[in-house]
Amino acid sequence: MPSHRWATPSDAGCQGNLVLRGGASHAERKFAYVSYRFHILAVPHAVSVPEYSSCAFTQKVVKLGKMLTSRGHTVIHYGHEDSTVECTENVGITNDEDLAISYPGHDWRTQGWPTYSFGDHAYRKFFSRAIEEIGKRKQPGDFLLCTFGANHQPVAEAHSDMIIVEPGIGYPHGGFARFRVFESYSTLHVYRGMDNVASGANDMWYDAVIPNYFDLDDFDYCAEKDDYFLFLGRVNSGKGIHITLQVVRDIGGKLLIAGAGGLTGHEIDTDPSEFATLLGAVGPAERRKLLSKAKAVLTPSTFLEPFCGVQIEAMLSGTPVISTDWGAFAEYNLHGITGYRCRTFEQFIWAANNIGNIDTVNCRTWAERNFSLDRVADMYEEYFDSVSHIFNGKGWYEPNPGRTELNWLNKYPPEHWGGSAQGDPALHV
């Protein structure tokens, strides 16, 4: 691993958990939702802690617990006994010994995901214990949230009398539940495929799109940037590390790479260590500083990203994003506002050379208004409310005479959307 050749991110210009402009908030909601009971299943091979930042599914579990608990719902988490999820009750299903038996010598803090299977000890114990413990606690009308798709299906099948929801679908396989929430319309449409374009589908009414959610306390807004680009994530071609290396090399820039993997074999004919520093996997504190001080985050993924949380983490830090122009980027990276979307190498080069045109405040306000725990909680509560009516009301025809707004699908852009002040309109896309 090459050593640093320039200063690490400084704290100059950082303003901590800065709420720049308010969007739709819980306090502004026009009517109250019902309080529900949620049973959240953790990732069987992981520990539900904020430090497990290399696992997007684990972070969903951690933040989902906080989001729902803060709204007054009952939340029961089933996972590792050392989990630190904000919840009504943490039910210890697995422990360190189980992980050691299944994944000997594996350290998730530096290595990320282990190689797992349904047949390993941790999964077999998780399935049997979760089924047993849920049976002791469930009540009529309770929700079972399967955050890991088909990897939770055995538990769901054992409790088919519950309201089973898959929240945050972004995985390539799965989608077994009747009620499904996708991370982006891109992913929803991939799941549905061309057959539904031609003939339609009558079971799509409860296939919703709700973005992933982020705790504003986890990010610092920084207007003053250091002189480096950042690549954050798995260091492989799928995430576009080869494109990132080529772009930064050709503009004569500096690159920090935070993630598991190496610098060799990435379609580049020069020594990357001349302009790039590989940091390896980083913890939350270093991740926070790296995001806030980068001049831009590069996410040139070559596959259809279902969401790519790194782009929102960057924006919350006031950092622009340079991405490809497909998948979730087309929905969430506002071209020319929060960064640039590119389709040719020349476009990536231009974007990197002109990233200073992007207003850091626009990055922060877009992400803050649309992806905070509080904003996304409104969307989930509207969804859970509609699903519950199937079991406790008239379903699709359930009336709501108290409704005074229908804002759950609104998107709230920065004031200077499109280059001119427009007040605070909702962006309907």
Secondary structure, DSSP 4 states (H G I P E B T S, - for coil): -PPP-SPPP--TTB-SS---S--S-GGG-SSPPPP-EEEEEPPTTS--STT-TT-HHHHHHHHHHHHHHHTT-EEEEEEETT----SSEEEEEE-HHHHHHHSTT--HHHH-S----TTSHHHHHHHHHHHHHHHHH--TT-EEEETTGGGGHHHHHHTTTSEEEEEEE-SSS---SSEEEES-HHHHHHHHHHHHHHH--TT-TTEEE----B-GGG---BSS--S-EEEES--SGGGTHHHHHHHHHHTT--EEEESSS-SSSSS-SS-GGGTEEE--S--HHHHHHHHHH-SEEEE--SS--S--HHHHHHHHTT--EEEESSTTHHHHS-BTTTEEEESSHHHHHHHHHTGGGS-HHHHHHHHHHHHBHHHHHHHHHHHHHHHHHHHHS-GGG---TT-----TT-B---TTGGGS---S--B--
